[in-house]
Amino acid sequence: MWRRWGFFRQFKLNLIQLARLRSEPDAIGRGMALGLFIGFTPTFGIQIFLAILLAFLLRQNKIATFVGVWITNPFTAPLIYGLEYKVGRLLLGMPPLCVDHPGIELSWSLGAHIVVPLILGCLVLGIPVAIIGYSVTVRLVPSLKHWKIPRWPRRPRAL
């Protein structure tokens, strides 16, 4: 049954990779925090490449960074980006974006009304999530290393 749900399988594989890391919990937590912060940036589509590049440049744990970026996926991205836009818009005191005509051409001003609140919301929400992710990871990793994760059920082979 779980093989049909690729997202859950990938999440479990990432969790297994995180559990098997032979780094200090602090190093894994820093990589996870970097990945979570990048996961909250509005760079959907290039987040993994950006995360791995920054992990190399900042000498952080690459696997933990990769796992942290998975916070933004096709299921959670609309919620995260919508919340970031709303928080940024409220902090800037901007009214909700109202498009009168569905066929309106994109302009720089319309883009600024979307991108500026989104980036501010990314900073306001991404930094606390990265800090919380770091502290949870540092506390979770030692117990995760002793946890036995069962294998996927195997299909019986046809004779």
KOLFI-709669 format. One record per residue: residue in three letters; x, y, z of N, C-alpha, C in turn; residue number from 1. Coordinates in Angstrom, 3 decimals, always signed. Layout:
KOLFI-709669
ALA X Y Z X Y Z X Y Z NUM
...
end
This chain:
KOLFI-709669
MET +0.823 -1.188 +0.000 +0.000 +0.000 +0.000 +0.870 +1.256 +0.000 1
TRP +1.951 +1.288 +0.819 +2.760 +2.480 +0.920 +3.561 +2.748 -0.330 2
ARG +3.780 +1.729 -1.141 +4.558 +1.953 -2.357 +3.830 +2.877 -3.325 3
ARG +2.517 +2.916 -3.244 +1.753 +3.787 -4.129 +1.844 +5.244 -3.699 4
TRP +2.212 +5.509 -2.475 +2.317 +6.861 -1.953 +3.781 +7.271 -1.956 5
GLY +4.258 +7.764 -3.062 +5.663 +8.109 -3.222 +6.154 +9.150 -2.228 6
PHE +5.272 +10.092 -1.840 +5.668 +11.134 -0.893 +6.027 +10.526 +0.458 7
PHE +5.183 +9.617 +0.955 +5.445 +8.996 +2.251 +6.689 +8.116 +2.202 8
ARG +6.881 +7.443 +1.093 +8.071 +6.604 +0.934 +9.329 +7.463 +0.940 9
GLN +9.294 +8.580 +0.226 +10.449 +9.470 +0.197 +10.714 +10.063 +1.570 10
PHE +9.651 +10.415 +2.299 +9.817 +10.945 +3.645 +10.489 +9.911 +4.545 11
LYS +10.057 +8.654 +4.441 +10.654 +7.601 +5.256 +12.112 +7.373 +4.874 12
LEU +12.421 +7.404 +3.589 +13.808 +7.243 +3.162 +14.684 +8.388 +3.667 13
ASN +14.164 +9.611 +3.635 +14.915 +10.754 +4.156 +15.127 +10.618 +5.659 14
LEU +14.128 +10.123 +6.369 +14.256 +9.912 +7.802 +15.309 +8.854 +8.111 15
ILE +15.347 +7.804 +7.304 +16.361 +6.763 +7.488 +17.755 +7.331 +7.225 16
GLN +17.896 +8.135 +6.177 +19.198 +8.755 +5.903 +19.631 +9.655 +7.054 17
LEU +18.681 +10.395 +7.607 +18.987 +11.275 +8.723 +19.405 +10.468 +9.950 18
ALA +18.755 +9.338 +10.165 +19.084 +8.503 +11.322 +20.458 +7.861 +11.184 19
ARG +20.898 +7.595 +9.983 +22.167 +6.913 +9.762 +23.370 +7.847 +9.656 20
LEU +23.159 +9.131 +9.751 +24.271 +10.069 +9.663 +25.223 +9.873 +10.829 21
ARG +26.486 +9.971 +10.551 +27.504 +9.806 +11.586 +28.131 +11.155 +11.938 22
SER +27.305 +12.130 +12.139 +27.764 +13.461 +12.524 +27.245 +13.777 +13.926 23
GLU +27.769 +14.837 +14.459 +27.280 +15.305 +15.757 +25.867 +15.858 +15.590 24
PRO +25.023 +15.753 +16.624 +23.669 +16.320 +16.543 +23.669 +17.811 +16.214 25
ASP +24.682 +18.542 +16.688 +24.759 +19.973 +16.394 +24.953 +20.228 +14.903 26
ALA +25.819 +19.444 +14.267 +26.063 +19.609 +12.827 +24.820 +19.240 +12.020 27
ILE +24.141 +18.180 +12.432 +22.915 +17.784 +11.741 +21.842 +18.852 +11.938 28
GLY +21.757 +19.402 +13.140 +20.775 +20.448 +13.416 +21.027 +21.708 +12.611 29
ARG +22.298 +22.081 +12.436 +22.608 +23.262 +11.616 +22.221 +23.035 +10.158 30
GLY +22.488 +21.827 +9.655 +22.090 +21.519 +8.284 +20.577 +21.524 +8.125 31
MET +19.878 +20.974 +9.117 +18.412 +20.966 +9.073 +17.865 +22.388 +9.114 32
ALA +18.446 +23.243 +9.954 +17.991 +24.631 +10.034 +18.192 +25.353 +8.707 33
LEU +19.339 +25.113 +8.066 +19.582 +25.725 +6.758 +18.551 +25.245 +5.742 34
GLY +18.283 +23.947 +5.740 +17.297 +23.403 +4.811 +15.898 +23.927 +5.066 35
LEU +15.515 +24.041 +6.334 +14.184 +24.575 +6.655 +14.054 +26.024 +6.229 36
PHE +15.109 +26.816 +6.460 +15.033 +28.215 +6.049 +14.913 +28.334 +4.536 37
ILE +15.708 +27.565 +3.809 +15.629 +27.621 +2.347 +14.285 +27.077 +1.868 38
GLY +13.731 +26.106 +2.589 +12.414 +25.594 +2.249 +11.330 +26.649 +2.370 39
PHE +11.545 +27.644 +3.215 +10.571 +28.714 +3.375 +10.792 +29.878 +2.417 40
THR +11.865 +29.854 +1.638 +12.077 +30.929 +0.669 +11.207 +30.703 -0.559 41
PRO +10.805 +31.760 -1.232 +9.958 +31.604 -2.421 +10.764 +31.239 -3.664 42
THR +11.503 +30.153 -3.577 +12.323 +29.692 -4.706 +11.893 +28.292 -5.121 43
PHE +10.600 +28.057 -5.130 +10.070 +26.728 -5.439 +10.574 +26.278 -6.807 44
GLY +11.114 +25.091 -6.856 +11.650 +24.549 -8.098 +13.166 +24.471 -8.099 45
ILE +13.814 +25.423 -7.432 +15.281 +25.398 -7.368 +15.773 +25.303 -5.927 46
GLN +14.862 +25.024 -5.000 +15.236 +25.007 -3.592 +16.296 +23.961 -3.275 47
ILE +16.161 +22.773 -3.824 +17.112 +21.710 -3.511 +18.498 +22.068 -4.029 48
PHE +18.588 +22.596 -5.246 +19.878 +23.001 -5.791 +20.490 +24.132 -4.963 49
LEU +19.660 +25.089 -4.596 +20.118 +26.199 -3.775 +20.576 +25.713 -2.396 50
ALA +19.835 +24.780 -1.815 +20.185 +24.258 -0.493 +21.504 +23.496 -0.523 51
ILE +21.670 +22.642 -1.513 +22.919 +21.872 -1.601 +24.104 +22.805 -1.873 52
LEU +23.925 +23.801 -2.731 +24.983 +24.770 -3.004 +25.375 +25.518 -1.730 53
LEU +24.382 +26.010 -0.990 +24.682 +26.727 +0.247 +25.268 +25.804 +1.306 54
ALA +24.843 +24.546 +1.333 +25.413 +23.590 +2.287 +26.895 +23.359 +1.982 55
PHE +27.247 +23.297 +0.702 +28.659 +23.164 +0.329 +29.448 +24.422 +0.709 56
LEU +28.892 +25.585 +0.391 +29.600 +26.833 +0.662 +29.751 +27.093 +2.162 57
LEU +28.724 +26.772 +2.937 +28.753 +27.018 +4.380 +29.265 +25.818 +5.173 58
ARG +29.607 +24.743 +4.461 +30.137 +23.517 +5.073 +29.193 +22.943 +6.123 59
GLN +27.923 +22.803 +5.710 +26.914 +22.212 +6.583 +26.610 +20.797 +6.096 60
ASN +25.865 +20.066 +6.891 +25.506 +18.697 +6.562 +24.550 +18.696 +5.363 61
LYS +24.977 +18.083 +4.262 +24.193 +18.128 +3.029 +22.916 +17.313 +3.122 62
ILE +22.972 +16.135 +3.742 +21.781 +15.284 +3.830 +20.734 +15.929 +4.731 63
ALA +21.148 +16.489 +5.851 +20.204 +17.163 +6.743 +19.599 +18.383 +6.056 64
THR +20.394 +19.088 +5.273 +19.870 +20.231 +4.520 +18.844 +19.769 +3.503 65
PHE +19.147 +18.676 +2.824 +18.215 +18.111 +1.835 +16.907 +17.700 +2.492 66
VAL +16.981 +17.081 +3.658 +15.771 +16.660 +4.374 +14.966 +17.882 +4.819 67
GLY +15.646 +18.931 +5.270 +14.952 +20.131 +5.717 +14.201 +20.846 +4.613 68
VAL +14.724 +20.802 +3.411 +14.068 +21.469 +2.279 +12.723 +20.808 +1.965 69
TRP +12.583 +19.551 +2.348 +11.340 +18.829 +2.056 +10.139 +19.368 +2.804 70
ILE +10.308 +20.388 +3.642 +9.149 +20.984 +4.306 +8.235 +21.623 +3.262 71
THR +8.829 +22.093 +2.186 +8.032 +22.657 +1.090 +7.935 +21.610 -0.002 72
ASN +6.750 +21.103 -0.183 +6.473 +20.113 -1.213 +5.150 +20.494 -1.857 73
PRO +4.707 +19.801 -2.875 +3.461 +20.207 -3.534 +2.240 +20.255 -2.617 74
PHE +2.281 +19.543 -1.498 +1.149 +19.565 -0.574 +1.189 +20.766 +0.364 75
THR +2.376 +21.157 +0.805 +2.493 +22.227 +1.794 +2.825 +23.588 +1.194 76
ALA +3.294 +23.634 -0.043 +3.715 +24.908 -0.650 +2.591 +25.946 -0.699 77
PRO +1.372 +25.601 -1.119 +0.333 +26.640 -1.127 +0.055 +27.215 +0.263 78
LEU +0.074 +26.364 +1.272 -0.160 +26.832 +2.638 +0.985 +27.733 +3.106 79
ILE +2.217 +27.305 +2.887 +3.376 +28.081 +3.344 +3.461 +29.414 +2.615 80
TYR +3.361 +29.396 +1.293 +3.486 +30.641 +0.541 +2.303 +31.576 +0.788 81
GLY +1.121 +31.017 +0.945 -0.042 +31.851 +1.265 +0.102 +32.517 +2.617 82
LEU +0.593 +31.753 +3.603 +0.802 +32.307 +4.938 +1.906 +33.366 +4.922 83
GLU +2.984 +33.104 +4.182 +4.065 +34.095 +4.076 +3.563 +35.389 +3.449 84
TYR +2.765 +35.255 +2.379 +2.242 +36.456 +1.712 +1.335 +37.240 +2.652 85
LYS +0.484 +36.528 +3.375 -0.447 +37.212 +4.266 +0.289 +37.907 +5.412 86
VAL +1.273 +37.236 +6.011 +2.048 +37.853 +7.095 +2.812 +39.070 +6.576 87
GLY +3.467 +38.942 +5.434 +4.209 +40.061 +4.862 +3.303 +41.226 +4.507 88
ARG +2.144 +40.925 +3.962 +1.186 +41.973 +3.606 +0.681 +42.694 +4.849 89
LEU +0.406 +41.946 +5.926 -0.061 +42.571 +7.162 +1.025 +43.432 +7.799 90
LEU +2.275 +42.972 +7.771 +3.365 +43.756 +8.352 +3.643 +45.031 +7.561 91
LEU +3.453 +44.983 +6.261 +3.667 +46.166 +5.422 +2.443 +47.079 +5.380 92
GLY +1.310 +46.608 +5.899 +0.089 +47.401 +5.875 -0.509 +47.524 +4.493 93
MET -0.287 +46.532 +3.661 -0.796 +46.563 +2.293 -2.195 +45.975 +2.257 94
PRO -3.062 +46.512 +1.405 -4.388 +45.908 +1.254 -4.270 +44.594 +0.478 95
PRO -5.286 +43.734 +0.580 -5.247 +42.490 -0.211 -5.180 +42.804 -1.702 96
LEU -4.483 +41.974 -2.424 -4.334 +42.161 -3.860 -5.656 +41.852 -4.533 97
CYS -6.121 +42.781 -5.331 -7.397 +42.610 -6.028 -7.157 +42.821 -7.523 98
VAL -7.406 +41.789 -8.295 -7.225 +41.872 -9.740 -8.615 +42.009 -10.355 99
ASP -8.858 +43.149 -11.010 -10.181 +43.421 -11.566 -10.476 +42.592 -12.806 100
HIS -9.496 +42.455 -13.666 -9.706 +41.747 -14.921 -8.864 +40.485 -14.930 101
PRO -9.483 +39.324 -15.238 -8.696 +38.097 -15.235 -7.599 +38.087 -16.280 102
GLY -7.732 +38.869 -17.333 -6.737 +38.882 -18.390 -5.695 +39.973 -18.228 103
ILE -5.529 +40.504 -17.014 -4.591 +41.608 -16.804 -3.161 +41.142 -17.056 104
GLU -2.386 +41.982 -17.693 -0.997 +41.652 -17.957 -0.179 +41.845 -16.677 105
LEU +0.805 +40.985 -16.499 +1.688 +41.131 -15.351 +2.582 +42.338 -15.558 106
SER +2.728 +43.109 -14.538 +3.603 +44.272 -14.619 +4.548 +44.248 -13.426 107
TRP +5.497 +45.154 -13.440 +6.447 +45.219 -12.337 +5.751 +45.605 -11.044 108
SER +4.772 +46.493 -11.117 +4.090 +46.915 -9.888 +3.267 +45.773 -9.303 109
LEU +2.619 +44.984 -10.168 +1.863 +43.829 -9.683 +2.812 +42.800 -9.079 110
GLY +3.952 +42.612 -9.708 +4.948 +41.683 -9.167 +5.482 +42.156 -7.826 111
ALA +5.697 +43.459 -7.675 +6.182 +44.002 -6.404 +5.152 +43.831 -5.305 112
HIS +3.870 +43.921 -5.667 +2.811 +43.729 -4.672 +2.734 +42.282 -4.189 113
ILE +3.329 +41.374 -4.930 +3.332 +39.969 -4.518 +4.682 +39.587 -3.910 114
VAL +5.772 +39.971 -4.557 +7.097 +39.511 -4.160 +7.572 +40.149 -2.853 115
VAL +7.352 +41.432 -2.666 +7.848 +42.109 -1.459 +7.206 +41.528 -0.198 116
PRO +5.877 +41.375 -0.118 +5.309 +40.744 +1.080 +5.733 +39.285 +1.233 117
LEU +5.919 +38.592 +0.121 +6.325 +37.192 +0.182 +7.730 +37.056 +0.771 118
ILE +8.644 +37.924 +0.381 +10.015 +37.866 +0.914 +10.037 +38.264 +2.389 119
LEU +9.285 +39.292 +2.757 +9.226 +39.680 +4.165 +8.615 +38.561 +5.006 120
GLY +7.548 +37.953 +4.515 +6.932 +36.828 +5.222 +7.867 +35.638 +5.316 121
CYS +8.677 +35.441 +4.282 +9.668 +34.359 +4.292 +10.658 +34.564 +5.418 122
LEU +11.142 +35.777 +5.599 +12.095 +36.064 +6.668 +11.447 +35.946 +8.043 123
VAL +10.237 +36.486 +8.170 +9.555 +36.489 +9.463 +9.186 +35.068 +9.899 124
LEU +8.794 +34.215 +8.974 +8.417 +32.842 +9.330 +9.576 +31.864 +9.219 125
GLY +10.492 +32.086 +8.294 +11.579 +31.137 +8.055 +12.606 +31.094 +9.165 126
ILE +12.930 +32.232 +9.750 +13.934 +32.267 +10.817 +13.454 +31.524 +12.065 127
PRO +12.229 +31.783 +12.561 +11.779 +31.007 +13.729 +11.633 +29.511 +13.444 128
VAL +11.185 +29.164 +12.252 +11.060 +27.744 +11.909 +12.436 +27.086 +11.876 129
ALA +13.440 +27.780 +11.369 +14.796 +27.231 +11.345 +15.338 +27.053 +12.766 130
ILE +15.077 +28.009 +13.644 +15.542 +27.902 +15.035 +14.840 +26.750 +15.746 131
ILE +13.540 +26.641 +15.569 +12.790 +25.538 +16.180 +13.242 +24.208 +15.597 132
GLY +13.444 +24.155 +14.274 +13.916 +22.933 +13.634 +15.279 +22.501 +14.137 133
TYR +16.155 +23.473 +14.372 +17.474 +23.165 +14.917 +17.354 +22.526 +16.298 134
SER +16.575 +23.156 +17.172 +16.475 +22.640 +18.540 +15.785 +21.283 +18.589 135
VAL +14.772 +21.074 +17.764 +14.092 +19.769 +17.729 +15.042 +18.707 +17.173 136
THR +15.781 +19.037 +16.131 +16.697 +18.065 +15.528 +17.809 +17.676 +16.493 137
VAL +18.371 +18.638 +17.206 +19.443 +18.337 +18.153 +18.949 +17.392 +19.248 138
ARG +17.693 +17.536 +19.649 +17.151 +16.661 +20.688 +16.670 +15.326 +20.120 139
LEU +16.267 +15.309 +18.863 +15.688 +14.107 +18.263 +16.737 +13.143 +17.720 140
VAL +17.837 +13.643 +17.209 +18.830 +12.799 +16.532 +19.401 +11.697 +17.430 141
PRO +19.785 +11.973 +18.684 +20.314 +10.863 +19.492 +19.315 +9.725 +19.699 142
SER +18.047 +10.047 +19.894 +17.056 +8.975 +20.064 +16.708 +8.325 +18.734 143
LEU +16.818 +9.069 +17.644 +16.518 +8.517 +16.327 +17.555 +7.483 +15.904 144
LYS +18.781 +7.631 +16.367 +19.834 +6.677 +16.016 +19.591 +5.306 +16.627 145
HIS +18.854 +5.234 +17.725 +18.556 +3.954 +18.374 +17.226 +3.369 +17.925 146
TRP +16.492 +4.085 +17.114 +15.170 +3.663 +16.685 +15.302 +2.731 +15.497 147
LYS +14.650 +1.592 +15.552 +14.661 +0.629 +14.456 +13.486 +0.939 +13.527 148
ILE +13.799 +1.291 +12.302 +12.779 +1.621 +11.319 +12.517 +0.375 +10.484 149
PRO +11.276 -0.127 +10.486 +11.005 -1.371 +9.742 +11.102 -1.153 +8.239 150
ARG +11.406 -2.228 +7.537 +11.491 -2.173 +6.080 +10.092 -2.128 +5.493 151
TRP +10.041 -1.784 +4.214 +8.762 -1.815 +3.511 +8.336 -3.264 +3.367 152
PRO +7.033 -3.531 +3.447 +6.607 -4.917 +3.224 +6.924 -5.339 +1.795 153
ARG +7.403 -6.559 +1.662 +7.771 -7.058 +0.332 +6.621 -7.839 -0.259 154
ARG +6.505 -7.737 -1.554 +5.490 -8.513 -2.262 +5.985 -9.958 -2.391 155
PRO +5.080 -10.891 -2.269 +5.511 -12.280 -2.487 +5.899 -12.468 -3.946 156
ARG +6.961 -13.219 -4.148 +7.435 -13.449 -5.517 +6.596 -14.514 -6.186 157
ALA +6.305 -14.272 -7.431 +5.547 -15.250 -8.214 +6.477 -16.370 -8.657 158
LEU +5.991 -17.573 -8.567 +6.822 -18.725 -8.976 +6.668 -19.038 -10.429 159
end
